[in-house]
Every structure is written in C-alpha cells, then in structure tokens.
Amino acid sequence: MAEWKKETEEERNKRMRWWREAKFGMFIHWGVYAVLAGVYKGKQIPGIGEWIMHRARIPVAEYKEYAKKFNPVKYDPEEWVLLARWAGMRYIVITSKHHDGFALFDSKVTDWDVVDATPYGRDLLKPLVEAARRHGMRIGFYYSQAQDWCHPGGAAAGGHWDEAQEGDMDKYIEEIAVPQVRELFTNYGPIDIIWWDTPVDMTRERAEKFLPLLDLQPHIIMNNRLGGGIEGDFGTPEQHIPEEGIPGKDWEVCMTMNDTWGYKSYDHNWKSTETLIRNLVDIASKGGNYLLNVGPTAEGLIPEPSVVRLREIGRWMSVYGESIYATTASPIGRPPWGRCTKKETEDGVKLYLHVFDWPSDGRLVVPRLRSKVEAAYLLSDPNKNYLDVKQVEEGVAVSVPKEAPDPIDSVVVLKVEGELEVEPAQEG
C-alpha cells in the first residue's frame, strides 16, 4: 500500500499492473538548454547538457534570452511516439519543466514557458499526449518541483548565483509549483505517471502540499523523488543497474544513451545497441523497468544515433518482446551464459533463457532447475520445434543448434510442468 494513498494491496496491484508489465519506456529531456547544446560563450561546458545554466552560472536574464532561439519547427510528436512504439517501449515520460523552470506547456502562472517566451508559441505537451493516446502508449510528466533556477524562491543545488533567484521557497511552491502541477493534472486528460526530481530543500511540509493534487489523477503512478521522506510507488536507480535488483519493491532504471540527458552537440559517446538490449534484459531479469532517454535538439529532432539504436532495439523486440513484457525476476539468479526471465501463464510457468554467450558445444545448462520441462524451443523459431532436454546433475541441459539465432541475445523458452522447483544457490 502506498503511504500517500489510501488503498488496499489489491487496489495498488491493479493500479501498478500496466507499469509492471510494460518494462520499457522512453524518457525525453527537452527544453531551452537544447539551444546551448552544451556550449556557452564558445566553450564546451562539462557535465550534462540540461544543467548548463547551473554549471556555467548563467544569470537568469541572460539564460531567458536563449528561449528566443528555441523554435522546434521540426517537432513531430506522431513520429516520436511511433519511434518509441517501434522500439518496443510502452510508455513515455517527458520533462514538462526541468530545473531551469522553463515549461513546455501553456502555463497561466508564469510567462517562462514555450507559449510566451519562444517564437514557436505553442504547447508542446498536448500534441504528444494526443499522439501517445492514439497509439496506445502511456504518458507521464517529469516535473522539477523543488529546483527552479529562473523563478524567485526555487531551490538550487549548492545555492543560488543570481539575485533574481532569491525569494521565499514556500511562496514559490504555493504560487508556481503547485499551480503548475494542477495545470498538468487538469488540462491533459488522464496522466499515467508523475516523475518528480531532485527534492533540494524539500521538507515534509512542502512535499505534502503536492499530495492533494494527486486526487485529480486517481490512477497516477509516482516515483520516489517528491521529497520529505514520501516513498512513492517506485524506486529510481539512475545510470546504474542494481546488482541484485531491489527485491520486494517496484523500481525503474533511468539511463542515457550517451553521457547527457539534455541535447549536447559534441557528446558522441553512444552506448552500443548490444549494451542497450542487454541492459533491458538484465533489468527485466531482476524485476525492474528500463526508462531510456533521448535528448531532442532545439529544432525538435531526436538525434540520429538515438533513432538508429531505437530501431535496432525494435527489430530485436519484434522477435523477443514476449520474453520481456509482463515477466518477473529470474528464479535462477544470473546464469553464466546470460540472464533469465519468468512468466506465469494459465498453463504453467515459462522460463526465458536469454543467452548472451551461446554454447559452442550445443549444450545449454540451466543451473539448479529441478522441475520437469514439458517443452523447450527457440523463441525465434516460428514452428516452435522442440529441443532435446535432459535432467542432469547441475540442473537441466538443453540441446541447442550450433549457431546462435541472434548475435546479441538469443532466447530459449522452457515450459515447466507444475510448480517451479529450483535448488537454493550454494553460498560462497
């Protein structure tokens, strides 16, 4: 039961179900920082692109001038949603307002938004929400509730650098943050996720001011970053995968494809498609979700290296998605050849063996498995031709073809008869 919400465990499970089954989502970091693209006064500013105002100590009035160059005329929300969907993602979370305080929506409580401060002059969230709904994608809003470097009273990690930032934080929360979240929760129809961030100076009392707003979206799921000790619905390990997962909790790894969240013109340190797919599999095998980021340009384009990787992930997911969606953590830990995911179906348990290192001798051993295997086949085989299975001392041995069906991750499906029986792992 969520401590911020009065509900039974059954009600919570119902509310969380789609999210637990989805496994894979797209994070979008987008705002005025994309204009600077990591460069200020001709210098490359180290660190993540969306923190450039903070890292370079850019004064508020000067930073606001960059909004005049934020004109995403190439923005095509339909294309973004279709790309996410093709990649096998089931939900999208976009920065409605990041730490620079700039809103991607038409906010009536400030002029520091896309409608009033940019030549583009139109709400960016509404068409994305509509496209997501058209294509059966869930939609979430990231909102920076504490840090806000352009509104007086907004918090700043490490303190302010411009007099224009000084002010009363409680007044900022009451007059900017709470009214903006109310706008987000009332002007866009059903919202599936609220993704808070960096609760700098966020006391329990301040955090609780946001809680009544959640009644406007009774089915919403929220992360654990509101502050004031409010746990929310799921944990948010950032840029790393917990070695053992987070047993007994819902959790989601958020991760970049290169080394920045917001667009940086010179960051070419892209993770390979192999790494991204294996990360997704690793996370699913530990019971978590994967929120993978794109940082669009100020023109409104998702960088081509991101597009290429998402399409390649999509090709893999079109064959192997069954081994990811609605699965739970591995009952056999991390086998030496890869990972394992599990699915309980009406006719028993299925284990999906994700083989990163294909056995050259054609013998795949599933350690510690003592259940009777009813059938084994390659997930990529449309005919589901049965593979030979033997009970051996170490567990179960499956005879597999000489060649791996997929260079990144080939999946063998085991249908298990009756209850799942797994020997406890040896200590040490």
N, C-alpha and C positions, 0 to 999 in steps of 0.2 A: 504493500500500500504506500502510495506517495505521501510524504508528510505534509505537502502543501495542498493536498486534495483529499476530500473525504470520499473514499470509495473502498469497496471490498477488493480482495485479491482477484476475484473473478472479473470484476469490472476493470481493474487495472490491466489484467491479461488481455481482455478484449480490446482495450484502448491501445495497447502496445503491439498487438498482433501483427498488423501490417508492417510496422517498422522492423520487428524481429525477423519477419520473413523476407523483407526487401534486400537486406545485406549490403547493398551497394548504392551510393548516392554521389551526386555532383555538388561540390562547393564552388561558389562563384564569388570572388573578391573583385569588386569593381567600384571605381569612384574617381575623384579628381586626381588622385595620386597617379593614375594611369597616364595623365598628361605629362608629368615629370618623367615617368618611366625609369626611375632610379637615378636621374641626373639633375643636379641643382647648380646653377651658375657655372655650367661647363664641367662640373666634377661628378664623377661616379660616387654616389653616397653608399657606403657599405650597409649591409643589412637588408631586411625585407622591404619590398617596394612600397607597401601601404603605410609604413612607418616613416617615410621620408620627411614629413613635416616635423616630427619629433626628433629624428636623428640629426637633421640639418638645422634644427632650431629656427624654422622659418616663421616669421611673425604672421599673426592672423591675417592682417590686411593684405599682406603680400601673397600669402597662400590663396586667399579668396580670388585673387586676380587670375589664377590658373583655371578657375571654373569657366572663364570666358573662352577658353580653348577646348573645353570638354564638349564635343559635338559629335556624339556617336551615330552619325548618319548611316553607317553600315550595319547597325544593330538589327538582327533578325531573330527575334525570340523563338519563332517557329523552328528555325534552323538549330538553335541551341538545344531546344527540347528534343528534337529528333536525333541530334547527335548523342545526347545523354541516353536516350531510349535505345538507340542502336548499340551503344556501348554496354547495354545490359543494366544501366542504372535505373532505379525505381523511384528515386526522389531527388529533388534539387533544393539546395539551401543557398540563398543569395544575400549578400550584405545590403540590407535596407539602409543602414547607416553604420559606417565604420568609425574608428577613433577620431577621424578628422571632423566628425559631426555633420558631414555632408549627406543629405538624404536623397536616395534615388527615387523618391516618390514626391507627390504634391502635398507638402505639409503646410497646414494652416497656422502652425505655431512658430514658424521661422521662415525667413527668405533664403536661408542657406540650404537650398535644395535644387534639384535638377530643373524644376519648372521656372523658378525665379532667378537663379544665378547663372544659367548657361544659355548659349544660343539655341540649344536643342529644344528646351522649353516644354518637354512632355514627360509625363510619368513613365518611368522605365519598368516598374514592377507590374503594373496592371496587365500589359500585353504578355508578359512572361507567365503570370498566374493563369491567364486565359489559355495560353498555348499548352501549359502543363495539364490543365484540366481536360482540354480537347484530346490529349494523347494519353490520358490515364496515368499521369505522373503525379506523385505527391509533391507539395510545395511547402517550403519553410523559409522563414525570415531570420537572418542573423541580425542582431541589434546590439550595438555597443551602448549599454545602459549607464555605465559609470564614466569611462574615459570619453571625453569630448573636448578636443583641443581648440575648438572655434567658438563654443558658447560659454559665456562667463559662468564660472562655478563648476563646469565639467572637470572631472578629475584628469590628472596626467601622471603616468608612472614616473617617479623621480621628481615630480614638481613642475610648476609652470615656467615658461621662459619669456612670456609677454604679458604686460599689464592688462591687455584686453581679455586675458583668460581668467583674471581674478574675479572672484564672486562667491556667492553662497551656494554650496553644493545642494543643500536641501531645496533651495529655490529653483536651481537648475532641474532637479528631479521632478519637482511639482509642476514647473512651467514648460519644460521641454521634453524630458524623457517619458514621463507617464502619459502626457497628452499625445506624443508621437506613437507610443505603443498602442494607445487607444485607437488612433487613426489606422494603424496597421491591422488591428483586430476587428475593425468595423467596416472598412472600405473595400475589402478584397475577398469577401466571402469566406468559406471555411479555409483556415490555415492549419497545416498539419504539424508544423514544428516551429518552436521559437528557440533560437540559438543565441543565448546571452554570451558575453565575453568580458574578460579581464575586470573582475569586480574590485578595482582600485578604490580604496576608502569607502567601500560599500558595507555599511553596518547592517545588522539585522533589521533595525527600524527602517532604514532606507530601502532595503530589499523588499520588505513587507508591503511597501507602497505599490509595488507592481502586482502583487498577488490577486487583488480583486479583479484586475483586468482579465485574468485567465478564465473567469466565468463567461466572458464574451465568446470564448472558443472552447467549449466543454470537452472536445476530443483532442485538444492540442497536446503534444508531447514536448517536454522541455529538457534542456541539458542541465548540467550541474554547475554552471558558471554565473548564476544570478548573484551569489554572494550571501553574506550573513549566515553562513552555515546551512543554507537551504540546498538539499541534495539534488532535487530534480529527479528526472526519470532515468538518465543515463550518464555514465562517465565519459570523459573526453580525452583520452591519451593523445598527445599531439606530436606528430612527426616520429613516433616510435610505436612498435607493436609490443605490448607486454608479453614477456616470455611465456607465462602460463595463462594468459588471458586475465580476466577478472571474474573468477568463479562466483556464481550466485548473484551477479549484477548484470544489468544491461550496459553495454559500452560500445563506443564508436571511435575508431582511429581516424582523425583528420590528418591529411597529408598533402604536401605539394608534389607536383610532377618534376619541378626543378628545385630551386632554393628560395623561392619567393611566393607569397600569396598574391599580392597585387602585381600587375604587369611591370616587368623590368626589361628594358630593351636589350641589355647585354648579358642576361643570365641564360646561358646555353647549356647549363649542367642538367640535362634531362635524364631522368631515370629511363631505363630500357623498358620496352613492353614486357619482356620476361620478368623483370623485377616487379612491375605493377601487377601483373597477373598473379605471380607467386605471393605478393603481399596480400592480395584479395583472398587467396586460398588459405594462407597462413592465418589471417584474421578470422575467416569463417570457421576454420578448424579449431579455433579457440573460443568460438561462440560470440564473436563481435561483428560489427558493421564497419564498412570502409567508406569514408567520405573523401573523395579525391578531388583536388582543387584545379580550377582553371582561372587565369587572370586575364580577362579581355583587355584589349587596347582602348585608348580614348576614342577611337573611331567606331568601336563596337564589334571588333573581331576577336574571336578566340584564336590565340597563336597557332600557326600551322603545326608545329611539333606536337602540341596537345591534341589537335584534331586527328593527326596520323595515329597517335597512340590509342586514342579512344576508339578509332575504327578497328584497329588491330585487336584490342581487348574485345570488342563486339564480335569479331569473327570467331574468337575462342568461345565467348559466351553463347553464341548461337548454337554451338555443338554441346557445350559442357555446363550451361546455366543450371540445369537440373541438379548438379552436384553442389551448387552454391545456395540457391533460393530455398528458404524455409528449412535449412539444415540446422543442426545443433553441433556442439563441440565434439571433437574426436573422443571415442571411448578407449582408444589405444595410444593416447599421447602422441608423440611425434615420431613416427616410424623412420628408420634410417634412410628410406628411399624417397620420403616426401611428407605428405600430410594426409589426414583422413577427415571426412565429414560424415554426418549421420542423419538419416531421415526416418521418422516413424510413420509408416503408411498404414492403411487399413488392413493390408495383408502382410504385416510384419515389418521388420527393420531392414533398411538398406544402408550399407556402408559404401561410401565413395572413396576409393583409394586413389589419391592424387599422386601420381608417380612422376617425380622430377628427374630421378636417376633410374632410367629404365634398365632392368637386369639383362646383362649381356648373355647370361646362361638360360634365359627364358623361364626362370623360376622366381616368382614374386612371393616372398614370405610375409604373412600378416602376423606380427608377433602377438602372443598371448591370447589369441582368439580361440575359444573352445566351443563356440556354437556350431551347430550343423549348418553348412552352407547349402542352400537349396539351388542356387544358380549363381554363376559368375559370367560376366560378359563385358566387352569394351563399350563404354558409353558412346563412342564414336561409330559403333557398328550398327547400322540401321536394322540389320536382321537379328541382332542380339544372339549371335551364335555362342553357345555355351563353351566356356573354357573349363579344362580339367581342374579339379580341386582335390587336394589330399589333406587329411588331418596329419600333421607331423608334430615332432616333439616341441618345436618352437612355437607352433600355432597352426596356421593354415597356409599351405603352399598352393599358389595358382600358377598354372602353365600359361605363359603369355607368348605372343608372337615375338620373333627375333627383333623386328623393327618397332620403335616407339611410334604410335599413331600421331603424336604431337610433340614437337621439339621442346615445348615449354612445360607442358603438364598434360600427361595422358591419364585418363580416368578409367579405372576398372570398378565395375559395380558388383557388390556381393549382396545377394538376397539371403537373409539369415532366417532360419526356421525357429519359430518360438522365441523364447526370451534370449536376450543377448548375454552371452557368458564370456567374460574377459578375466584372465588371471591378473591378480594385482602385480604391479611393476616391482621388480627387485630393487631394494634400496642400494644406493652406492654404486 
